[in-house]
């Protein structure tokens, strides 16, 4: 039971980290970049205690993504594409792709409402008939 709860917590924290990256991509604010780093540290801690000198996947990945979003890396496009392909939530994937300019060629079917008839008063009695 506790492993299920831990798994749910890890999933929620991972989604929060992805949303923080999306928010940073939109705002480019330092406060949002720091939020990405803080959430990455929390996700890394859920993986268990590690030695201080060890690599931290989410911290490193978050730092790479923020630098790529800002265009500070030569391989920015590859980093952003790799992260984009790993996003499982369709709406988050679409939003991230739109913000960083990925996946514009992908078409997503949009349900269209049937065209409404513009004669709103057809079939109603005229005012003259009611008087």
N, C-alpha and C positions, 0 to 999 in steps of 0.2 A: 504494500500500500504506500509506503513512504517513497519507494523508487518511482511509483507512478506520479506522485506529487512532485518529486524532484524533476522528473521528466517534463511535466507540465510547466513548472517554474522555469526550467531551462528554455523551453519553447517560447514562453512569453517574453523572457529576457532577450532571447535572440531576435524575436520580432521587434521588440523595442529598440534594439541596436540597429536593425535595418531601417526602421522608421527614422531614427536619429540621423542616419546617413542620408536618407531622403531629405530630411529637413535641412541638413547642412548644404546639400546640393542646391536647395532652393534659395536659402538665405545667404550662404557663404559667410556667416557670422562666426566670430571666434567663440562665442558662448556655445553655439551649436556644435562646433568642432570639439570643444571640451566635453560636451555631453556625450559625444560619440566615444571619446576616450574613457570616460567614467563608466559608461555601460559596457564597453569592451573589457575593462578591468573586472567588472562584476561577472561577466560571462566566463572569463578565464578562471576566476576563482571557483566557479561551480564545477570545473573540471577536476578539482582536487588540489591539494597543496603541492606546490612545486618549489624547487630551489629558486632563490632570488635571481640567479644568473641565467635561468632557462628562458627559452623563447616563449612568448605569449602570442598565440595565434591571432586572437581578436584584436589585441592592441596593435600588433604589427599590421594586420590587414586594414584596420580602421585608419591608421596613419597613412598607409599607402593609398587608400581610397580617397581620403581628404586631399592628399597631395595631387592625385590624379584629377579630381574634380576641379581643383584650382589650376590644372594644367602645368604643374611644376615638375612633372616627370616626362621623360621621353616616351615611355610606354604607357601613357595615360589611357589611350584608347583600348589597349589590350586588357588593362586592369579593370576598366569600367565594363567592358564586354564580359569578362570572366565573372564579375560580381553579378551582372545582370542575368546571366544564364543560370546562376545558382539560386536566384529568388524564386520561391515556389508559389507565393501568393500572387494570383494573376493581376489584381488591381495594383498592388505594390510594384510589381514588375513593369506594368504599363506606365505608372507614374514616374518611376525612376528612369525608364527609357525615354520618356518624354522630356524630362528635365535635363538629362545629359545628352540627348540627341541620338539615342540608340533605338533601333526597332521601328523606325518610321515606315519601313516597307511592309511590315507585318500588318495585315488587315484583320481587324476584329469585327465579326459580324454584329451589326447593331440592329436591334429589333425596332422596326419602325411602326408607328401607329398608323392604322388605316386613315386615309385622307378623309377628313370630315366634310360633309356636305355643307356648302356655304349658304344654302337657303334655309336659315334657321326657323323661319315662320311657316314653312310649307306644311300644310295639313291642319293648321290652326284656323279657327273661324276668324273672320275679319271683325274689327270693332263695330262696324255698321250692323253686322248681324246680331251682335250682343245687345245693342242699345234698344 
